[in-house]
Amino acid sequence: MLGYLTEILGLVKGLKGGFMRGRVAGVVLLSLSIMASTIAVDRMRTGIPSLEGSLIYHRYSEYSAWDATMWLLDLPTGELSQVGADWQGMISPINAHFSADAQTITFMGSTSGLPENEWDVFTSRWHNGKWQEPKNLTGPNGARDEDPKFSPDGSTIIYKENGVLATVSINGGPKTYLTVGKPQSSMPYFRSNGKDILFEREGDIYLLQDGVERKMYAGEGISSYYPIGVDEETYLYTRIQYNKHDSIMKGFYDGSPSKNYFFNSLDWDTSDSYPYQNAKRVIFFVSGDEMIFHGGYNLALADLRKRKVYAIDELYPERDSDINSDFQELGPAWTAFSFKG
């Protein structure tokens, strides 16, 4: 049955190709639905961990379409709201990250009305029960300003500008450039000590520590990207396997071999990981599992203790509509703060 299922899904992929890095739109077919019903038995809502706080993420048709929207999910209730639905000054917000107090988000997008859209770093403040009109911290400047993330204390944002790592204050102002003259660097993330910086370069994860760059353990596979710090000892990253499917890994700053998570697959991608609390119980991620009947990539979470995976919609069977959609759901980030009430 699995072979037949794979064959059908291969035909569907062929018809629906064209998304960045193989992110294909899912098609709900009756025959697949019948077969999937038996597989879904193992993903019953019973025993799903109770989650607190909020999850922010974006959805788009593809990276270069400039059609992204950003969404905020209240985890205890399943209430979903679009972030910035009334914003006028910018378009296509993606890859949001919360400040330490969760009262500011940083993300990338483009100023509205430009002759040609360009990626810049923005912030928005939570005030009077809504996200305020964003402030552009880096442009328009004719450069690609991408991958913004807050420092642990929330005072500084690190990002890349045309492949050079840079920092800027949460309030804007002068930039500090960290990797001038070095090979292209991207996807920076502060270690929990607020000093060391994880980043990606040429398919490897590096740590910038006291001005010295150190290549981190990679393991088997083709290349690595998207490092996310967890605590002082560990971080998460995505490793492209030899079969070209993405997998999520647990890395160690001391150079110990990384650990492979049980929910990685030889048949689809798992990527864009983000820890819930200390990542001891739950990890959010994005899944290309065709058993989630929506387009391309979808939000999911792993219960590490019970070794179970759930599509985000399984947490909220009472919802009238699904959270995952026929667009690509990507870039989840969590905070303990609730924006309800």
C-alpha positions in Angstrom: 0.0 0.0 0.0 2.8 2.4 0.9 4.4 1.8 -2.5 1.1 2.5 -4.3 0.7 5.6 -2.1 4.2 6.9 -3.0 3.5 6.3 -6.7 0.3 8.4 -6.6 2.0 11.1 -4.6 4.8 11.2 -7.1 2.3 11.9 -9.9 0.7 14.6 -7.8 4.1 16.2 -7.2 4.8 16.1 -11.0 1.6 18.0 -11.6 2.0 20.5 -8.8 5.8 21.3 -9.1 7.4 24.6 -9.1 7.7 25.6 -5.4 11.1 26.6 -4.0 13.2 23.5 -2.9 10.5 21.0 -3.8 7.7 22.6 -1.6 4.8 21.2 -3.5 1.1 21.8 -3.1 -0.8 18.8 -1.7 -3.9 17.5 -3.4 -6.7 15.8 -1.5 -7.7 12.6 -3.4 -10.4 10.3 -2.2 -8.2 7.2 -2.5 -5.4 8.9 -0.5 -7.9 10.0 2.1 -9.1 6.4 2.6 -5.6 5.1 3.0 -4.6 8.0 5.3 -7.5 7.3 7.6 -5.7 4.2 8.9 -2.4 6.0 9.4 -4.2 8.9 11.2 -5.3 6.5 13.9 -1.9 6.8 15.5 -2.3 10.6 15.6 -5.3 10.8 17.9 -5.7 13.9 19.9 -5.6 11.9 23.2 -2.4 12.7 25.0 -1.4 15.7 23.0 0.6 18.0 25.4 -1.1 21.1 26.7 0.7 24.1 25.3 0.8 27.7 26.5 1.8 31.0 24.9 1.7 32.0 21.2 3.1 30.8 17.9 3.8 33.2 15.1 4.5 32.1 11.5 4.0 33.1 7.9 2.4 31.6 4.8 3.1 32.3 1.1 2.8 30.6 -2.3 6.6 30.8 -2.7 9.5 32.9 -1.5 9.7 35.3 -4.5 6.0 35.8 -4.9 5.8 38.7 -2.4 2.4 37.4 -1.3 3.2 36.4 2.3 0.9 37.0 5.3 1.8 36.6 8.9 -0.3 34.8 11.5 -0.5 34.5 15.3 -1.9 31.4 17.0 -3.0 31.4 20.6 -1.9 27.9 21.6 -4.3 27.2 24.5 -7.4 28.2 22.5 -6.5 27.8 18.8 -7.6 31.3 18.1 -5.9 32.5 14.9 -5.4 36.1 13.8 -3.5 37.8 11.0 -0.7 40.0 12.1 -0.6 43.3 10.2 -3.8 42.9 8.1 -4.2 46.7 8.3 -0.6 47.7 7.7 -0.1 50.1 4.8 3.7 50.7 4.7 5.0 47.3 3.9 4.2 44.0 2.2 5.0 40.3 2.5 6.2 39.9 6.2 8.0 36.7 6.9 10.4 35.0 9.4 9.2 36.8 12.5 10.9 36.6 15.9 9.9 37.8 19.3 11.8 40.1 21.6 12.5 38.8 25.2 9.4 40.6 26.5 7.4 39.6 23.4 6.2 43.2 23.0 8.1 43.6 19.7 8.5 41.4 16.7 11.2 41.7 14.1 10.8 40.2 10.6 11.7 40.8 7.0 9.6 42.2 4.1 9.5 45.1 1.6 8.4 48.7 1.9 5.2 49.2 -0.1 5.2 51.0 -3.4 8.8 50.5 -4.5 9.6 50.2 -8.2 11.2 46.8 -7.3 10.5 45.1 -4.0 13.5 44.5 -1.7 14.0 42.7 1.6 14.5 44.9 4.7 14.4 44.3 8.4 11.3 45.7 10.2 9.9 45.8 13.8 6.4 46.2 15.1 5.3 46.9 18.6 2.3 45.4 20.5 0.3 48.4 21.7 -3.3 48.9 22.7 -4.1 45.3 21.7 -2.7 45.4 18.2 0.5 45.2 16.3 1.5 48.8 15.3 2.5 49.9 11.8 6.1 48.5 11.2 9.3 50.5 11.3 11.9 49.8 8.6 15.3 49.6 10.4 17.5 49.0 7.4 16.2 50.5 4.2 15.2 50.8 1.6 18.9 50.7 0.8 19.2 48.6 -2.4 20.5 45.6 -0.3 19.1 42.3 0.8 18.5 42.6 4.5 17.3 39.2 5.7 17.0 36.7 8.6 16.5 39.1 11.6 16.6 37.7 15.1 16.7 39.3 18.5 19.4 39.1 21.1 18.3 37.3 24.3 17.9 40.7 26.1 15.8 42.1 23.2 18.0 45.2 22.7 19.7 44.2 19.5 18.7 42.6 16.2 21.2 40.5 14.1 20.6 39.9 10.4 22.5 39.6 7.2 23.0 42.4 4.6 24.1 41.1 1.2 25.7 38.1 2.9 27.5 40.1 5.7 26.3 39.6 9.3 25.2 42.8 10.9 23.6 44.1 14.1 21.3 47.1 14.7 19.6 48.4 17.8 15.9 47.6 18.3 15.4 51.4 17.8 17.4 51.6 14.6 20.4 53.7 14.0 24.0 52.7 13.0 24.8 49.2 12.0 27.7 47.1 13.1 29.1 44.7 10.5 30.7 41.5 11.8 31.9 39.4 8.8 33.1 41.9 6.2 35.6 40.3 3.8 34.5 36.8 4.7 32.5 34.4 2.6 28.8 34.9 2.5 27.1 34.3 5.8 23.4 34.0 6.7 20.7 33.0 9.2 22.4 34.3 12.3 21.1 33.5 15.8 22.4 34.5 19.2 23.5 31.9 21.7 21.7 32.2 25.0 24.7 34.0 26.5 24.0 37.0 24.2 27.5 37.1 22.9 28.2 34.1 20.6 26.5 33.9 17.3 25.4 30.9 15.3 25.2 31.3 11.5 25.3 29.4 8.2 28.1 29.6 5.6 28.5 27.5 2.5 26.3 24.8 3.9 27.9 24.5 7.3 26.9 25.9 10.7 29.5 28.2 12.4 29.8 29.8 15.8 31.3 33.3 16.0 32.9 33.5 19.5 35.1 36.3 20.7 35.8 37.2 17.1 36.8 33.7 16.1 34.8 31.6 13.8 34.5 27.9 14.5 32.8 25.3 12.2 30.4 23.2 14.1 29.8 19.4 13.8 27.8 18.6 10.7 27.4 14.8 10.4 26.3 12.8 7.4 24.5 14.7 4.7 24.9 17.4 2.1 24.6 20.7 3.9 23.2 22.5 6.9 21.2 25.7 7.5 18.7 27.5 9.8 20.4 27.3 13.3 18.2 28.1 16.3 19.7 28.4 19.7 18.0 26.5 22.6 20.2 26.9 25.7 23.9 27.3 26.6 24.7 23.7 25.5 22.4 23.0 22.5 21.0 24.3 19.4 18.7 23.1 16.5 19.5 23.1 12.8 18.4 21.7 9.6 20.5 19.1 7.8 19.9 18.2 4.1 20.3 14.4 3.9 22.0 12.5 1.1 18.6 11.8 -0.3 18.1 15.6 -0.5 15.3 15.6 2.2 15.7 18.0 5.1 16.0 16.8 8.6 16.1 18.5 12.0 19.2 17.9 14.2 20.2 18.7 17.8 23.6 20.2 17.8 26.0 20.7 20.7 28.4 23.7 21.2 31.1 21.5 22.7 31.5 19.7 19.3 29.8 16.4 20.3 28.1 14.6 17.4 24.7 15.9 16.6 21.6 13.9 17.4 18.9 12.9 14.8 15.3 13.3 15.8 12.9 10.4 15.5 10.4 12.4 13.3 12.8 13.0 10.4 11.9 11.0 7.3 13.5 9.6 4.2 10.4 10.5 2.3 9.7 14.1 3.0 11.3 17.3 4.5 11.3 18.4 8.1 12.7 21.9 8.7 12.2 25.3 10.3 12.4 24.0 13.8 11.7 26.1 16.9 11.8 25.0 20.6 8.8 25.1 22.9 10.2 26.2 26.2 13.5 24.3 26.5 12.8 21.8 23.8 12.8 18.9 26.3 9.1 18.0 25.6 8.0 19.7 22.3 9.6 21.1 19.2 7.6 23.0 16.5 8.6 22.4 12.9 7.5 22.5 9.3 6.6 19.2 7.6 6.4 18.1 4.0 4.5 15.0 5.0 1.9 14.3 2.3 -0.4 12.8 5.0 -1.2 16.4 6.0 -3.6 17.2 3.3 -2.7 20.8 2.6 -0.3 22.4 0.1 3.4 22.0 0.4 4.8 22.6 3.9 2.6 22.6 7.0 3.0 23.4 10.7 3.5 20.4 13.0 5.0 19.6 16.4 6.7 16.6 18.0 6.1 15.3 21.5 9.6 14.1 22.3 8.6 12.1 25.3 5.9 10.1 23.6 7.7 10.1 20.2 4.6 11.3 18.4 4.1 13.8 15.7 1.0 16.0 15.3 -0.2 18.3 12.6 -1.0 21.6 14.3 -4.7 21.2 13.4 -4.9 18.0 15.5 -4.7 20.2 18.6 -7.9 22.0 17.7 -10.5 19.5 16.3 -13.3 22.0 17.3 -12.1 24.7 14.8 -14.4 25.4 11.8 -11.3 25.8 9.5 -7.8 24.4 9.5 -4.7 26.4 10.5 -2.6 24.8 7.8 -3.7 25.9 4.3 -2.9 25.3 0.6 -0.1 27.8 0.9 3.3 27.1 2.5 3.2 27.5 6.3 6.8 28.3 7.4 9.0 30.0 10.0 7.3 29.3 13.3 8.5 31.1 16.4 7.2 30.7 20.0 6.8 32.9 23.0 5.3 32.2 26.4 3.3 35.4 26.2 -0.4 35.4 25.4 -1.8 38.3 23.3 -5.4 37.5 24.1 -7.4 40.0 26.3 
